[in-house]
Amino acid sequence: MAALAHPVLLEAEPAAATSLYAQPKYAAFVAVADTGEILYSRQADTQRFPASITKVMTLYIVFEQLAAGNIRLDDRVTVSKFAASQRPSKLGLKAGETLTVDQAIRSLATKSANDISVALAEHISGSADAFSRLMTKRAKELGMANSRFVNPNGLPDSRQVTTARDIYILSQATIRDFPQYYGYYAQQQFVFGNQVLPNHNHLLRTMPGVDGIKTGFTNAAGFTLAASAVRDGRRLIAVVLGGPSRVARDSNVESLLSAGFTVLAARNRGSQIQVADLLAEPGDLNDRLLETLVEQGSGEPRARKLTSR
């Protein structure tokens, strides 16, 4: 076969501009962490798929067990055959291998490891199913009225649902109830053996004051993020579900947090403005990341590079 005389650059068709708020999966909620005052809400009580934000509920129960003395950070967690079989994102331990509870927590907060989520669930409750029932029970007790959990990692299941408001409630409870463990969400990376695992939450590196919490992604859920930040002694929590890309989601969460802090600062000067007054309609959000969506229960698909032939 004759070679092409000239390389052909594969280009995507131009994408039409679209508003983030027109995305059918989108929902958002912003509130003050200590008082619960709502600063912004859009589709906040409409059920969505949580993806790996699920792991905030998983870790809430882990922190609860630690605080009660039922488990310790240096306890060994054994990876079962079922845990090892989970789809990526995963740490990749084989059945029978172990790691400490501390290492397991770090792997969830950074790598969003689906295999280790199941291993922790089995360590605490004996099975992932029993742990998931505990997740739903505790969620209801926290006031997460529209949430149900059937697995501890957020891999796709149509029965596993939540809302932006419920994820705010969970994030607020984590910060309030377990300040001694909340710092796990701020770690930039986790070194495990010869692996260096960066945190999927890019805002930890790009937005001053952000110290958590958790990203997520599946095709069904879109790109999700619960983020918390502190500025001038005030803490805000923002939740965005159903973003069309990692870039759009991160940009939107940053805009929501920045607008929230601007509103609080304006109040101190005697001005009354709303978060919605400060938000501009986003432009073209159909970026190339949309070409590479894969169900992984977490994190960040890699953008495909243009190639020559």
Phi, psi and omega in degrees: 000132183287143179286151177293139181292328182227140177296144179252123179271122182279114181248144174282154174295144178304137181266141177284144179295142180214150178277141175303323185286350175271353180292129187293338182266356190288139171207151182209154180204132178226132180208160176287134189292317187277327184260338184080006180299128183275126178257337182198141180208131176215118182052035190289340182248012176272128185295136179226167173274132188278339188053219189282357169299339171315322186294343173294323175291318177303311182288333174302316180290322176300314179298322178299317179293323176295313182297329180278351181082010180284333173225164178233158182296333182265004174298148178268133178253125181266133179276120179278171176299319179295316179298315181296337183276355183295150180286156176300156010282138184211160178281330173091019176289150179273159177304132181097341177283159185229163171208165181280162175302319178301313178296322180297315179300315181297324180291328177287319185288334182252294184284342185058050190287114180292324180293319183285332173301315179293319179299317177296317179300315180293324180297323184273316189245355180093331177206157177295324179296315179296320179295320180296323176296322176294322177302312181295318178300312181293324178300314179298320180294330178281348182100012178277079192291337187246026183244145172217138181239135177235357171210159186269004185238345178092006174299151192304130173203124186296343181276346184268108187224159176203186175223165178298320179295318180297321178292326172299313180303316180294317180296316178300317181294322179298313181294319182288315190274333186225059179299335180288342181245348184301332181301341176303328183285346182269352185294134182287326181202167178226126178262120180230110185060236178262012178262135171248112189253104178287151178289135179292343181278094183295335181295339175300332183258343188246341183238114179303138177095343179285130180228021177166179018230298189203138175261173172194158175199131159217164176303317184291323184274332193078197182266126185240153178199129166251123183230146176229144181214154179239134176213130180054038176079003178247140179248131174244153174236129177238139178233128173233128177241146172077027175294148183280346179201164178297317182297314180296317179299309182298317180297319181293316179298318178299318179296319180295316179294315180299317178296321178298315179293326177296319178298316180295320179293321179297323178300321180295338178264003179089008180263147179241107175229165181244154178304318183299332180292338187260357184263129174264148175295125178297158179270233184286114180253003180274061183281177189292344177298335179294341180284345192241020184296130176223144180284113179223004173073005187194182132067214201233107174297146178277136179292137180280132181279151173291141183236158177250147177231000000 
